């Protein structure tokens, strides 16, 4: 399912919502989640899951083509951990 499919499916669940309204709402939610993560704060949706920032330390890696060692800089990555209700629904 891509973003457009998600918007169509969400709009179909409620007759009072149209795709434009759902699309704008989804954009606002995603922008808010991104801003919050950029500030280093987690976004917790009880039962669904938690979006958080995970930090990776700098490390030495090996180029598989040449065997040469290279330094990989430290980085921060967005991560998602599924909540208990989502896990239960996915697992049947």
Rosetta blueprint (number, residue, H / E / L):
1 X L
2 X L
3 X H
4 X H
5 X H
6 X H
7 X H
8 X H
9 X H
10 X H
11 X H
12 X H
13 X L
14 X L
15 X L
16 X L
17 X L
18 X L
19 X H
20 X H
21 X H
22 X H
23 X H
24 X H
25 X H
26 X H
27 X H
28 X H
29 X H
30 X H
31 X H
32 X H
33 X H
34 X H
35 X H
36 X H
37 X H
38 X H
39 X L
40 X L
41 X L
42 X L
43 X E
44 X E
45 X E
46 X L
47 X L
48 X L
49 X E
50 X E
51 X E
52 X E
53 X E
54 X E
55 X E
56 X E
57 X L
58 X L
59 X E
60 X E
61 X E
62 X E
63 X L
64 X L
65 X L
66 X L
67 X L
68 X L
69 X E
70 X E
71 X E
72 X E
73 X L
74 X L
75 X E
76 X E
77 X E
78 X E
79 X E
80 X E
81 X E
82 X E
83 X L
84 X H
85 X H
86 X H
87 X H
88 X H
89 X H
90 X H
91 X L
92 X L
